[in-house]
Amino acid sequence: MAPAPRIRTLAQPDIDVLVDWAAGEGWNPGIADAAAFRSADPEGFLGAFVDDRMVAGISALAYDDRFGFIGLYICDPAMRGLGHGRAVWDAGMARLGSRTIGLDAVPAQQANYGSMGFLPSYGTLRYSGRLKTLPPSDSDAILTADFRLVESFDRSFFPAARPSFLQAWLEPPHIALTHTEDGTVAGYGVARQCREGYKIGPLFARDERTARSLLAALAARCDDAIHLDVPDTAERFGEWLQDEGLEPGFATTRMYRGPKPVIALDGVFAITTLELG
């Protein structure tokens, strides 16, 4: 029987390793993800260690006292089947306690998470490629806006306030654009360079027209293919992306354990990340 691993909070270099593991799994994280991820909850990254070697990791982020999110759940391939992944999973779930907990599940794991009390909420589908014919970019999109206005707008589309994360997520090298009308935010989006291409997320907007315009403005600033994880509630937007040459691919399901958060899902045109919600 394998010795029980030691569980501890990850320091930034450990999180760098965990994000590299995610790249090895084909998850295509952003090149600046590790530091930005940690800003969401510096104590929320846990690792299982055997002889001072990290063998499994997880993010168990407590956004507030009511909502948390599980992601980056990875075990070193050479150490699988020994219970180390389950040990770090149990530690992450214990850390989040009685909060509503969200995660994004690949199809093969949905039944497993379902057995642990997680229920499906909506599906997401990744669209990848380049827009065939860039529509006119958003002339009202600006690189910066009053952070308080962006934070307030974001809160309608995400289950908890996340000011520390947004402060990091909106900073270079990420490309952050905000659509404003009469001094109010009507949409915003972020593009970040990844191992392959750029991911767009979040893309939150009051309507599809604004979302399309913001996406055009972001895509015009990306010199490679773009990738978006689009909820199935934005079906018409997804159809437009396919008409514009993007290909559907990687599918996941957002699942929650506990009361389902109330958000304006009809304004979510691309989620922020599969790892953090």
C-alpha positions in Angstrom: 0.0 0.0 0.0 1.3 3.4 -1.0 2.1 5.8 1.9 -0.4 8.6 2.5 0.7 11.8 0.8 1.2 15.0 2.7 -1.3 17.7 1.6 -0.2 21.3 1.7 -1.1 24.7 0.1 0.9 25.3 -3.1 3.3 28.2 -3.4 3.6 30.0 -6.7 6.4 27.7 -8.2 4.1 24.7 -7.4 1.2 26.3 -9.2 3.5 26.9 -12.2 4.1 23.2 -12.2 0.4 22.4 -11.9 -0.4 24.7 -14.9 2.4 23.0 -16.9 0.8 19.7 -16.1 -2.5 21.1 -17.5 -0.6 21.9 -20.7 0.7 18.4 -20.8 -2.9 17.1 -20.6 -3.8 19.2 -23.6 -5.8 21.8 -21.8 -3.9 24.7 -23.4 -3.6 27.1 -20.5 -2.5 30.7 -20.9 1.1 31.6 -20.8 0.5 34.0 -17.8 -2.3 31.9 -16.1 -0.4 30.7 -13.0 0.0 34.1 -11.3 -3.4 35.4 -12.3 -5.1 32.1 -11.1 -3.4 32.5 -7.7 -4.8 36.0 -7.3 -8.3 34.6 -7.1 -7.5 32.8 -3.8 -3.9 32.4 -2.8 -4.7 29.6 -0.3 -6.9 27.7 -2.7 -4.3 25.6 -4.5 -3.5 22.3 -2.8 -1.0 19.6 -3.6 -0.3 16.0 -2.5 3.4 15.4 -1.9 5.4 12.2 -1.5 9.0 12.6 -0.5 8.7 16.3 -1.2 7.6 15.6 -4.8 4.2 16.9 -5.9 2.2 13.9 -7.2 -1.3 15.5 -7.5 -2.8 19.0 -7.4 -6.1 20.8 -7.4 -7.6 24.3 -7.2 -10.3 24.6 -4.6 -11.1 28.3 -4.7 -13.3 30.0 -2.1 -14.6 33.1 -3.8 -16.7 33.9 -0.8 -18.4 32.1 2.1 -21.2 30.8 -0.3 -19.4 29.8 -3.6 -16.3 27.9 -4.5 -14.9 26.2 -7.6 -12.9 23.1 -8.3 -10.4 22.9 -11.2 -6.9 21.9 -12.2 -7.5 18.4 -10.7 -4.5 16.5 -12.0 -2.4 13.6 -10.9 1.1 12.9 -12.2 0.5 10.1 -14.7 3.4 8.1 -13.2 1.6 8.2 -9.8 -2.0 7.4 -10.8 -3.9 4.6 -9.2 -2.3 5.0 -5.8 -4.9 7.2 -4.1 -3.0 10.4 -4.4 -5.6 12.1 -6.6 -8.4 11.1 -4.3 -6.5 12.5 -1.3 -6.1 15.9 -2.9 -9.7 15.9 -4.1 -10.9 15.2 -0.5 -8.7 18.0 0.8 -10.1 20.4 -1.8 -13.7 19.5 -1.1 -13.1 19.7 2.7 -11.7 23.2 2.2 -14.8 24.4 0.4 -17.1 22.9 3.0 -20.8 23.7 2.7 -20.4 26.2 -0.1 -22.1 25.7 -3.4 -19.2 24.2 -5.5 -18.9 24.4 -9.3 -16.8 22.5 -11.7 -16.6 21.9 -15.5 -16.7 18.1 -16.3 -15.6 16.3 -19.4 -18.2 13.8 -20.6 -16.3 10.8 -19.2 -16.3 12.2 -15.7 -19.9 13.5 -15.4 -21.3 10.2 -13.9 -18.4 10.2 -11.4 -19.1 13.7 -10.3 -22.8 13.0 -10.3 -22.2 10.2 -7.8 -20.7 12.8 -5.5 -23.7 15.1 -5.5 -22.9 17.3 -8.5 -25.8 18.1 -10.9 -25.5 19.4 -14.5 -26.4 23.0 -15.1 -25.4 23.7 -18.8 -23.1 22.5 -21.4 -20.1 24.4 -23.0 -18.6 23.8 -26.4 -15.2 25.1 -27.4 -15.1 26.9 -30.8 -11.7 27.4 -32.4 -10.3 29.1 -35.5 -10.2 32.5 -37.1 -13.2 34.7 -37.9 -13.7 34.4 -41.7 -14.9 37.9 -42.2 -14.2 40.2 -39.3 -17.3 42.3 -38.8 -16.7 46.0 -38.0 -14.9 46.0 -34.7 -16.4 47.7 -31.7 -15.8 51.5 -32.0 -17.0 51.8 -28.5 -14.6 49.2 -27.1 -11.9 50.7 -24.9 -8.8 49.1 -23.4 -9.6 50.4 -19.9 -12.6 51.5 -18.0 -13.4 52.3 -14.4 -12.6 49.1 -12.6 -15.5 49.4 -10.3 -17.9 49.5 -13.2 -16.4 46.4 -14.8 -16.5 44.6 -11.5 -20.1 45.5 -10.9 -21.0 44.4 -14.5 -19.1 41.1 -14.0 -21.1 40.3 -10.8 -24.3 39.8 -12.9 -22.7 37.0 -14.8 -20.6 35.2 -12.2 -21.8 33.6 -8.9 -19.5 35.7 -6.7 -17.6 38.9 -6.5 -14.0 38.4 -7.6 -12.2 41.7 -7.4 -8.7 40.4 -6.8 -8.9 38.0 -9.7 -10.3 40.6 -12.1 -7.6 43.1 -11.2 -5.0 40.5 -12.4 -7.1 39.2 -15.3 -7.6 42.6 -16.8 -3.9 43.5 -16.8 -1.4 43.1 -19.6 -0.3 40.8 -21.2 -4.0 40.0 -21.3 -6.0 42.1 -23.8 -9.1 43.5 -22.0 -11.8 45.5 -23.8 -14.9 47.1 -22.4 -17.9 48.3 -24.4 -19.4 51.4 -22.7 -22.5 53.4 -23.5 -23.3 56.7 -21.8 -20.8 55.9 -19.1 -22.1 52.4 -18.3 -20.6 49.0 -19.2 -22.6 47.0 -21.7 -20.1 44.3 -22.2 -16.5 43.3 -21.7 -14.1 40.6 -22.9 -10.6 39.4 -22.3 -8.1 37.6 -24.7 -5.0 35.9 -23.4 -2.2 34.2 -25.3 -2.1 30.4 -24.7 0.3 27.7 -25.7 -1.7 27.5 -28.9 -3.5 30.6 -30.1 -5.6 32.9 -27.8 -8.5 32.1 -25.5 -11.3 34.6 -25.2 -12.9 34.6 -21.8 -14.9 36.0 -20.2 -17.1 37.4 -22.9 -20.0 39.0 -21.1 -22.5 41.3 -22.8 -26.0 42.6 -22.5 -26.9 41.3 -26.0 -25.5 39.2 -28.9 -24.8 42.3 -31.0 -22.5 43.7 -28.4 -20.8 40.3 -27.9 -20.1 39.9 -31.6 -18.7 43.4 -31.8 -16.4 42.9 -28.8 -15.3 39.6 -30.2 -14.4 41.2 -33.5 -12.4 43.9 -31.6 -10.5 41.2 -29.6 -9.9 39.0 -32.5 -8.4 41.9 -34.5 -5.8 42.2 -31.7 -4.9 38.4 -31.8 -2.3 37.2 -34.3 -3.4 33.6 -34.1 -6.4 31.4 -33.8 -8.9 32.1 -31.1 -10.7 29.7 -28.7 -14.0 30.3 -26.8 -15.9 28.1 -24.4 -19.5 29.0 -25.2 -22.5 27.9 -23.1 -25.2 26.0 -24.8 -27.6 28.8 -23.8 -25.8 31.0 -26.4 -26.8 28.6 -29.2 -27.4 31.3 -31.8 -24.0 32.9 -31.0 -22.4 29.4 -31.5 -24.1 29.1 -34.9 -22.8 32.5 -35.9 -19.3 31.4 -34.9 -19.5 28.3 -37.1 -20.8 30.5 -40.0 -17.7 32.6 -39.4 -15.4 29.6 -39.7 -14.8 28.5 -36.2 -15.0 24.8 -35.5 -16.7 23.2 -32.5 -14.7 20.8 -30.5 -14.0 20.2 -26.8 -17.2 19.8 -24.7 -17.8 20.1 -21.0 -20.7 20.4 -18.6 -20.9 22.9 -15.8 -22.0 21.1 -12.7 -22.8 22.3 -9.2 -23.1 20.7 -5.8 -25.5 22.7 -3.7 -28.0 25.4 -4.6 -27.5 26.5 -8.2 -26.2 30.1 -8.5 -28.5 32.7 -10.0 -26.7 34.6 -12.7 -27.7 36.3 -16.0 -26.6 33.3 -18.1 -28.2 34.8 -21.2 -25.3 37.4 -21.2 -22.5 34.8 -20.9 -21.2 34.3 -24.5 -17.9 32.7 -23.3 -17.0 31.6 -19.8 -13.9 32.9 -18.1 -11.9 29.7 -17.8 -12.7 26.0 -17.3 -10.2 25.9 -14.4 -11.7 28.8 -12.3 -15.3 29.1 -13.5 
